[in-house]
Amino acid sequence: MGAENNESLDLLSVFLTGIPGLEAQHGWLSILFFTMYTVAIVGNSLIMAAVQADPALHEPMYLFLSMLSVTEVGVSVSTLPTVMGILWFDARQIDFDGCLSQMFFIHTFSCMESGVLLAVSYDRFVAIYNPLRYIAILTPPRIISTGLGISLKSVTLMAPLPILLRQLHYCHINVLSYSYCLHSDLIQLPCADTKLNSILGLAIVLATFGLDSLLIMVSYILILHTVLGIASREGQQKALNTCVSHICAVLVYYVPMIGVSVMHRAAKHASPLVHTLMSSIYLFVPPVLNPIIYSIKTKPIQQGIATLFSCKRQLL
């Protein structure tokens, strides 16, 4: 039975959906999405390159920012092939294993992004609460260990999802709701009980995004309490200004995620276009906005990118 199921899955294809109701505008939409992908990948890659090249940026905050950029590029690269394939070539078909792989990488990088945002909130708390011991607490080995721990946690939690999905029996009609493969969409396809998959998916969401967002809130409550204890108003503003970029990144990441979650539960009968747009905002907007936010709000990053380009000019 298991062997027969594996053989049938090897031949199984999944059909992706573009943007419902806007099929005739795919040409124009391809320009928009290609521009977003370019900004996301180039912008985040520039931040990574600037942090690596400039010794002045080898500080905890910028090393964590570089990790965040890695996750943003990962999310963008994971969705790019199918999204642009549909918009450019109307290529909607994807084999089942390819779909499972894409699902795994999208969710893994999203989970890593949440973990890095939590790590940055801790970084900001240490910088404000105990600035004199900031470098001593957040040493390079600890930062590397944190990054590896976040990666290992994300991979370990997401690995069972494609394995369990592969054990199920599937119907003849396998059409997904988006231009990419998500776990919440894939568990609607099997002609079998998916209760275990749903429970596991919910547990992973609570153990990652739920717990991370709660701890980020706790960090900022402690940060606010520490800032209010600073005597001078100028000192308070200076301390809070160091958190502005991260607060924006957290809002850009979690607000669309909450919106998608609410839409799935409270507005199931809403137009498919609305669901697609909300999901697209969640996956595409953070990778585009984060490099812009950090480049505008963080002068050392601006200087690092400028130095990077000046070095390239000298080499040319």
Secondary structure, 3 states (H helix, E strand, C coil): CHHHHHHHHHHCEEECCCCCCCHHHHHHHHHHHHHHHHHHHHHHHHHHHHHHHCHHHCCHHHHHHHHHHHHHHHHHHHHHHHHHHHHHHCCCEEEHHHHHHHHHHHHHHHHHHHHHHHHHHHHHHHHHHCHHHHHHHCCHHHHHHHHHHHHHHHHHHHCHHHHHHHCCCECCCCECCCCCCCHHHHCCCECCCCHHHHHHHHHHHHHHHHHHHHHHHHHHHHHHHHHHCCCCHHHHHHHHHCCHHHHHHHHHHHHHHHHHHHHHHHCCCCCHHHHHHHHHHHHHHHHHHHHHHHHHHCHHHHHHHHHHHHHHHHHC
